[in-house]
Every structure is written in structure tokens, then in C-alpha cells.
Amino acid sequence: MIEPIPAAELDPAALRGRRVAVLGFGSQGCAQALNLRDSGIDVAVGLRTGSASRAACAELGLLVETPESLARARDVFVMLVPDEAQPALYEGVLAPALRPGAALLFAHGYSIHYRALRPRPDLDVLMVAPLGIGEQVRRQYTRGRGVPGLVAVHQDATGGARALALGYAAANGHARAAVFETTFQAETETDLFAEQAVLCGGLTELITAAFETLVVAGYPDELAYFCCLHEVKLIADLVHSRGIAGMRRSISSTAAFGDATRGPRVIGATSRAAMRELLAEIRDGRFAAELDAEMAAGAPTIEDARRRAEAHPLETVGARLRRHMPWLEEG
Ligand SMILES: NC(=O)c1ccc[n+]([C@@H]2O[C@H](COP(=O)([O-])OP(=O)(O)OC[C@H]3O[C@@H](n4cnc5c(N)ncnc54)[C@H](OP(=O)(O)O)[C@@H]3O)[C@@H](O)[C@H]2O)c1
């Protein structure tokens, strides 16, 4: 069991006097740059020349420069470009220019854990990983709340890396919820596993297989779509806010009996063995090696999966039915 870090240790003052550069202005970059600014931190955003995000960033009143000019002038570098872009940004721009004692701060441990990026030994290397997408990180902050976060230290060259991570977690709003301490290894491996087994891989295959089962058995696409995909959110919301036990107290007896007796037949011994196999591939580096090869080849598998999803009857019927529910966009 890990306890949340005590509130008294989560003090944004550890960041005062430090000059922060947020590199990237996507989902997390936008949210975190704004949160830091509103927490009174000296922050600038680093964007490559010609970046489409430059205008949006300036419109929000944020200082924008190139990563090259920030590398010489700032001392905390928040790596909020995509994981696969981080090694080249570090090698090409940061490594030759950073001052000794500067800090590299990550929102996910992938590049460091799989050694795609090997930082100089005179740098602090830390992680503050939000447990939420960028939009929630910002929305909760503006409401005076926050999403939980994970902190970790990979390299402590100055002796101040942990305090810096805790200060950043506070400035980004995570201290208003809960902050847990972990390692780059545990954060990366659990995050990848959950994406593959549950959140992306498991869920999409489950929905698709169930939809196809109903359609092949002769039921209309529309009914199959509503019950196998649309209603996932209703149950996900209950599980999210009340846990599985709370959800089971909120559903009908018919649903509860089907859940208790049929669920373990869908996710049985074979699925559990497959999960153990996925975890082994994540832990021994086989998944990361496969991903490297995929990206080097121009992401053909990812593109093929996107094309197949777009062409699937789930998408045709879904696009048609979602037009009747414009409120879905509101979340
Ligand atoms: N997405 C999330 O909610 C989430 C949650 C937890 C952790 N994380 C972690 O947070 C980090 C950032 O993820 P993200 O999803 O926020 O990234 P993202 O939205 O994909 O980042 C886009 C930004 O990165 C810049 N960028 C893209 N490729 C670049 C390159 N080759 N060189 C320089 N800049 C480049 C883009 O610049 P242009 O404007 O020039 O295109 C854009 O500003 C990752 O480590 C991710 O694992 C993300």
C-alpha cells in the first residue's frame, strides 16, 4: 500500500526562483503551462519554428520561444512533446545546451525507462505524471480542484530533485487531490499494461466482438451499437465514481446475475494468460522493441488499425446515430 504524500511536503515554493520551460503545447503542454502560470511560476512555452500552436499559445498570453533559445536560458524543462519525439529533442537541442544542475521533468516514464533518452549525469531527472488527460488537468485546476498525480525521481544530481517534483505537483494542482510516489519503471509498465489489457486494446476488442456477435445473429446494427458501445459510458461512469462494488449495487438484478455468472466466462483463463503474456513483453522490453520498429517503418500497423476502424459497420452506424445526440460532444 502506498500512502499519499503529506500535504505539508507539497509546496510550490520549491519551484519559485526556477525558470520553467514547457516543451510542446498539446494536450498536457497547454494545460500544464496555464496551471503553472496561474500558480505564479515563471513559465515559457517552447515550440519549434512554424508550429501551428504558436498563435493559440500567444493568444492565451503565454510567452513562446523556440526550444533552442529556452535551452540556454531556463533550468527546468518539462518534456511535453510525444514520447517518440523526446529523444531527438533531447539529443539535438537540450543535451548540448543545458546548464549543469538543470532538470528534465517527464509526464510519463517511457523514454527514460526504455533508455531511448539517456540524460547527462549532471542533470536532475524527475517525473510528475498526471492521472488524467490534459483537459481534466486544466478544468479541475480552474475549479480550484486537481487530478491526482504520480511523482518519481530517476536521477538526483543536485540533491533537490524530489523537492522539485513535489513543488511541481503542487503548482500543477495535483496536491489538491492526492500525490503518490513511484518509480519510472512502475509508472511505465502499469500504464502500458492498462492501455493494452483494458483501456484501449481490451475494451475495443470486447465491444467489436460483442457487436459482431449480435449482428451475425441477425439483430439490427442500431440495437447492437446502443447496447454494446453507447451504454459502455453509463457503466464506466458508475465504475469510475463508485467502484465495481458500487456499480453492482446500482444495476438491476437481471444485469447483476448476468454479470456474476457470465462475466468470468468472457474473461476466463485464456484471457488471464494473455494478460500475463502482455505484461511479460512489457517488462522484458519486447513491446518497446516492436514499437520502435513500427515507428521506424512509418507506423503501418497503427494506420491499418485506424483504417479498419473507420471502415467497420460500428463506425457507419455510430456516425449515423451520434447525429441524433449532439450533446455527446459535451462529455
Ligand atoms: N495526452 C495526455 O493526456 C497524457 C496524459 C498523461 C501523460 N502524458 C504524457 O505527456 C507527454 C505529452 O503528451 P501529449 O499527449 O500532451 O502530447 P501531444 O499532445 O501529442 O504533443 C503535441 C505537441 O508536441 C509538439 N511536437 C510534436 N512532435 C514534435 C517534435 N518532433 N519536436 C518538437 N515538438 C513536437 C507539437 O508541436 P507542434 O505544435 O509544432 O506540432 C505539439 O505542441 C507524453 O510523455 C505523454 O505520454 C499525456
The ligand as an SDF file (V2000), in Angstrom:
LIG
                    3D

 48 52  0  0  0  0  0  0  0  0999 V2000
   -2.2830   13.1260  -23.5130 N   0  0  0  0  0  0  0  0  0  0  0  0
   -2.4250   13.0320  -22.1950 C   0  0  0  0  0  0  0  0  0  0  0  0
   -3.4590   13.4250  -21.6310 O   0  0  0  0  0  0  0  0  0  0  0  0
   -1.3150   12.4800  -21.3270 C   0  0  0  0  0  0  0  0  0  0  0  0
   -1.6050   12.0040  -20.0220 C   0  0  0  0  0  0  0  0  0  0  0  0
   -0.5240   11.6360  -19.1850 C   0  0  0  0  0  0  0  0  0  0  0  0
    0.7770   11.7200  -19.6730 C   0  0  0  0  0  0  0  0  0  0  0  0
    1.0050   12.1460  -20.9440 N   0  0  0  0  0  0  0  0  0  0  0  0
    2.3890   12.2970  -21.4020 C   0  0  0  0  0  0  0  0  0  0  0  0
    2.6230   13.6860  -21.6440 O   0  0  0  0  0  0  0  0  0  0  0  0
    3.5830   13.8450  -22.6940 C   0  0  0  0  0  0  0  0  0  0  0  0
    2.9850   14.7310  -23.7790 C   0  0  0  0  0  0  0  0  0  0  0  0
    1.8760   14.0500  -24.3310 O   0  0  0  0  0  0  0  0  0  0  0  0
    0.7180   14.8430  -25.0910 P   0  0  0  0  0  0  0  0  0  0  0  0
   -0.3350   13.8270  -25.4220 O   0  0  0  0  0  0  0  0  0  0  0  0
    0.3550   16.0840  -24.3520 O   0  0  0  0  0  0  0  0  0  0  0  0
    1.4960   15.2370  -26.4350 O   0  0  0  0  0  0  0  0  0  0  0  0
    0.8700   15.8380  -27.7740 P   0  0  0  0  0  0  0  0  0  0  0  0
   -0.4400   16.4810  -27.5000 O   0  0  0  0  0  0  0  0  0  0  0  0
    0.9100   14.8160  -28.8520 O   0  0  0  0  0  0  0  0  0  0  0  0
    2.0000   16.9480  -28.0850 O   0  0  0  0  0  0  0  0  0  0  0  0
    1.8790   17.8040  -29.1560 C   0  0  0  0  0  0  0  0  0  0  0  0
    2.9050   18.9030  -29.0030 C   0  0  0  0  0  0  0  0  0  0  0  0
    4.2140   18.3490  -29.1940 O   0  0  0  0  0  0  0  0  0  0  0  0
    4.8580   19.0580  -30.2390 C   0  0  0  0  0  0  0  0  0  0  0  0
    5.6650   18.1400  -31.0500 N   0  0  0  0  0  0  0  0  0  0  0  0
    5.2240   17.0470  -31.7150 C   0  0  0  0  0  0  0  0  0  0  0  0
    6.2370   16.4390  -32.3410 N   0  0  0  0  0  0  0  0  0  0  0  0
    7.3430   17.1860  -32.0760 C   0  0  0  0  0  0  0  0  0  0  0  0
    8.6980   17.0900  -32.4590 C   0  0  0  0  0  0  0  0  0  0  0  0
    9.1190   16.0770  -33.2410 N   0  0  0  0  0  0  0  0  0  0  0  0
    9.5570   18.0390  -31.9900 N   0  0  0  0  0  0  0  0  0  0  0  0
    9.1190   19.0520  -31.2100 C   0  0  0  0  0  0  0  0  0  0  0  0
    7.8400   19.2020  -30.8220 N   0  0  0  0  0  0  0  0  0  0  0  0
    6.9730   18.2840  -31.2480 C   0  0  0  0  0  0  0  0  0  0  0  0
    3.7510   19.6280  -31.0900 C   0  0  0  0  0  0  0  0  0  0  0  0
    4.2990   20.7310  -31.7300 O   0  0  0  0  0  0  0  0  0  0  0  0
    3.6090   21.4440  -32.9940 P   0  0  0  0  0  0  0  0  0  0  0  0
    2.6000   22.3640  -32.3750 O   0  0  0  0  0  0  0  0  0  0  0  0
    4.7570   22.1210  -33.6320 O   0  0  0  0  0  0  0  0  0  0  0  0
    3.0090   20.3410  -33.8180 O   0  0  0  0  0  0  0  0  0  0  0  0
    2.6880   19.9660  -30.0500 C   0  0  0  0  0  0  0  0  0  0  0  0
    2.9370   21.2450  -29.4780 O   0  0  0  0  0  0  0  0  0  0  0  0
    3.9180   12.4200  -23.1490 C   0  0  0  0  0  0  0  0  0  0  0  0
    5.0490   11.9880  -22.4580 O   0  0  0  0  0  0  0  0  0  0  0  0
    2.6960   11.6090  -22.7180 C   0  0  0  0  0  0  0  0  0  0  0  0
    2.9790   10.2270  -22.5230 O   0  0  0  0  0  0  0  0  0  0  0  0
   -0.0120   12.5400  -21.7780 C   0  0  0  0  0  0  0  0  0  0  0  0
  1  2  1  0
  2  3  2  0
  2  4  1  0
  4  5  1  0
  4 48  2  0
  5  6  2  0
  6  7  1  0
  7  8  2  0
  8  9  1  0
  8 48  1  0
  9 10  1  0
  9 46  1  0
 10 11  1  0
 11 12  1  0
 11 44  1  0
 12 13  1  0
 13 14  1  0
 14 15  2  0
 14 16  1  0
 14 17  1  0
 17 18  1  0
 18 19  2  0
 18 20  1  0
 18 21  1  0
 21 22  1  0
 22 23  1  0
 23 24  1  0
 23 42  1  0
 24 25  1  0
 25 26  1  0
 25 36  1  0
 26 27  1  0
 26 35  1  0
 27 28  2  0
 28 29  1  0
 29 30  1  0
 29 35  2  0
 30 31  1  0
 30 32  2  0
 32 33  1  0
 33 34  2  0
 34 35  1  0
 36 37  1  0
 36 42  1  0
 37 38  1  0
 38 39  2  0
 38 40  1  0
 38 41  1  0
 42 43  1  0
 44 45  1  0
 44 46  1  0
 46 47  1  0
M  CHG  2   8   1  16  -1
M  END
$$$$
